[in-house]
Amino acid sequence: MSAPRLKILQVITARRFYGAEHVLLHLCEGLRDRGHDVSVACKPNADLERELGLLDLPVFAMPIGGKLNLAAPWRLARLARRLHVDVIHTHLSSASLWGSVAGRLAGIPVIAEVHALNSRWSFMLAHHIVTCSEGVRQHMIGLGVPPRRMDVLYNGLPGRLFEGLRDGAAVRRELCLSSEGPVIGAVAHLSPRKGHRHLLEAVLLLRARFPDLVCLLMGEGEASLELAELAEQMGLRDAVRFLGFRPDAIQLVAGLDVVVLPSVAKEGLGVALIEAGFLGKPTVGSDCPGIDEVIVDGETGLLVPPGDSWALAEAIAGLLSDPALSRRLGAAARERMYRHFTVETMAARAEEIYLELLRQHRRLPPGG
């Protein structure tokens, strides 16, 4: 029996168009393709509004941002009533705070999504909580959220993002890289918790065995100047390239031999590793929550102790020295990504969670 057609209001109040906004966009598309009516309420965000418009999804840009905006829940409640929505799904803290209050005002069940290692307070008024990984779920349990109130909803990516890309050789030519020398890289915010310092130390160790090795760092952040100075002090000016924020990061990953995420703290979910897996790239990541849910050690990639530069270098060297191992891990990673981290999988799981919540509140629409 097919699921009933649901009217779903997604709510987000982010200023930029980064990770959570992309997740919302993909989720909306997946839910729409499953036959549901999906609308989005957001504070003015030109990039997000444009992308939703390209998908022909209704978007309502409203002044609902900020945790002191006491008018926000009333605005959202009026919108939800006017659209006759069955369920509200909020993303990030401010949207979850006001969206949850709006749901209480309108008598509509609310699911709040935690995309990172947040505090619990903005999410506690929701009827149910979903987290982007088991690591984040355990983090919330540690903060006192009852396990029965939460489910994991893994992020999913559309396969089309990985179709029609230039091959690795073309990417290397574009970046003026050797077609023969090994190229590794990381796609991550440049902050201390991401562990780039340890990656630089690993590069220094690797250059003794791979003198032509180049490491590409894609991302921006508060540690960018410090890391650039450190690379200079290490004599790695020619070995490490800081590319800044790259909207075409997925395309550039096609030119890498190994993708690395050397975090020294828990991750929400290692999305850059998911993208690398879809491209069939071998990966090395820190053995910590949020990363160990993407990489299956020895099967789809390699895990190393957080903050261990020598172990990081050894894992990367093992992949660079063994092309057959790299191909095997990359192929297994691609298969795992298409099984667990697609838009279709994410939307199907979200639908299950919505329907269960509606059953609990006896609000299933006709046919449910």
Secondary structure, DSSP 4 states (H G I P E B T S, - for coil): -PPPPPEEEEEE--SS-SHHHHHHHHHHHHHHHTT-EEEEEESS-HHHHHHHHHTT--EEE-S--STT-TTHHHHHHHHHHHHT-SEEEEESHHHHHHHHHHHHHHT--EEEEE-SS--SGGGTTSSEEEESSHHHHHHHHHTT--GGGEEE----B-GGGGSSPPPHHHHHHHTT--SSS-EEEEES--SGGGTHHHHHHHHHHHTTT-TT-EEEEE---TTHHHHHHHHHHTT-TTTEEEEE--TTHHHHHTT-SEEEE--SS--S--HHHHHHHHTT--EEEESSTTTTTT--BTTTBEEE-TT-HHHHHHHHHHHHH-HHHHHHHHHHHHHHHHHHSBHHHHHHHHHHHHHHHHHHTT-PPTT-
